[in-house]
Structures are given as C-alpha cells and as structure tokens.
C-alpha cells in the first residue's frame, strides 16, 4: 500500500486532501486512481489508512478508513551529531539516518568544515533535508520523522546531549573499541554519536566533547569517509542496542 505524507493530519481527520509534491507523486508518478487504498502519515507517529475518493487537476481527496497498524520506531533514542560536509553528502546522511531509525540529526560547523551554510540559507537547507527524510520515511515505513537541526558550532551541538551514552568517533590513538563499549552499555536507551568533518575533529574539539561526556571510540584500523563513518556507527549502535537484528 502506497504511503503519503500529510503533516497537518490528526486523529480526528475523516478525509484528507493531497496537494503539491504528494499529489504529483500519487497522480503523475504512481498513476493511482479512485478507489485505490493508501496510507497517510504525519511524521509524528500517526498513520491512517484510506481510499482515494476524488481526483482533481491539482489535488486528491482521501477518505479515512482507520488507524494503520504500524510500529516501526526503534526503542533506542539515537542522536547523530554530524559535522557539515560538502556536496550532497548531508542528503545521503539524512536519508540513511532516517532509514536507520535515528531520532535526531544535528549538523554543525567547525573551523575544518569545508562546506558552510550562511544564516540566510539555513532555512532552505533544512527544508531540503526534511524532504529527503520524508521520502526515506515513506520508503522504509517509518511514521515519525527525525528532527533535523543545524547548529552554528560544535559547542551548541554538544549542549543538546546532556545524558545517556555519548560517543565520539576518533581515528587516532587513545580510542576504545566500539564493540566493547557497546557491550558494556547493554540496556542503554539513549545514545548520541559525534562524527567529525572530512579532516576529523581537532584535538581541542575532541577535548571539548570529552568534557561533555563524549567518550572516544574507534571503528577499526581503516580511516572511513565522514559519511561512511556515520552510517557505519549508526548501524552498529542500532544492532547492539536497538532493533536492527
């Protein structure tokens, strides 16, 4: 059954109108017709089933039939603090983080960050990342969208994580093994992971993170690209403590 995102929908909705990108996807891409069954979700945990009742030139009306049985959220509250990286790699990270059940993605900027987002463009980037997360949620079956934020610097990003298991990826000496660290944290319900930029975190930034409770952990002998490291660590953490079996 095809899924569509309707942010303003709630439990009292009896019919819902699809417009914009969602209508285009329904009408032009999927070519669904009247009578087709669909699922609608609002990104906050509500998912409803319905049937397409009317099709217009720019919108479709779906009559709601009831609540959908959809429990796809991980029991683990997983947060990714990711240094902003260049190109469309942040889109890739948002997509994969959504698929992997991450609760929040916070991009931050550092002196080593190649890509920069000026204040006046922050809204545009956040809007783009939300669209990426919506498409990923539609594909993977999630009914809750991750919160996506853009912090001006590392200090602000760290301040949002004051409890739970806090880890920072560190490719130099002095890092504990991720496998052993997660084994010792069996039963943890909240995890925050800090990933640096293309050039890695500086010694000063690593120390700042340590003062906020972020332990240094490594992913093995090979140095991974920032986007690869993010996906790898999220997958490993979800496997060890969440619902990735």
C-alpha positions, 0 to 999 in steps of 0.5 A: 500500500502506497504511503503519503505524507500529510503533516497537518493530519490528526486523529480526528481527520475523516478525509484528507486532501493531497496537494503539491509534491504528494499529489504529483507523486500519487497522480503523475508518478504512481498513476493511482486512481479512485478507489485505490487504498493508501496510507497517510502519515504525519511524521509524528507517529500517526498513520491512517489508512484510506481510499482515494475518493476524488481526483482533481487537476491539482489535488486528491481527496482521501477518505479515512478508513482507520488507524494503520497498524504500524510500529516501526520506531526503534526503542533506542533514542539515537542522536547523530551529531554530524559535522557539515560536509560538502556536496550532497553528502548531508542528503545521503546522511539524512536519508540513511539516518532516517532509514536507520531509525535515528531520532535526531540529526544535528549538523554543525560547523567547525573551523575544518568544515569545508562546506558552510551554510550562511544564516540566510540559507539555513532555512532552505537547507533544512527544508531540503533535508526534511524532504529527503527524510520524508521520502526515506520515511515513506520508503522504509515505513517509518511514521515519525520523522527525525528532527533535523537541526543545524547548529552554528558550532560544535559547542551548541551541538554538544549542549543538546546531549546532556545524558545517556551514552555519548560517543565520539568517533576518533581515528587516532590513538587513545580510542576504545573499541566500539564493540566493547563499549557497546557491550558494556552499555547493554540496556542503554536507551539513549545514545548520541554519536559525534562524527567529525568533518572530512579532516576529523575533529581537532584535538581541542574539539575532541577535548571539548566533547570529552568534557561533555561526556563524549567518550572516544571510540574507534571503528577499526584500523581503516580511516572511513569517509565522514559519511561512511563513518556515520552510517557505519556507527549508526548501524552498529549502535542500532544492532547492539542496542536497538532493533536492527537484528 
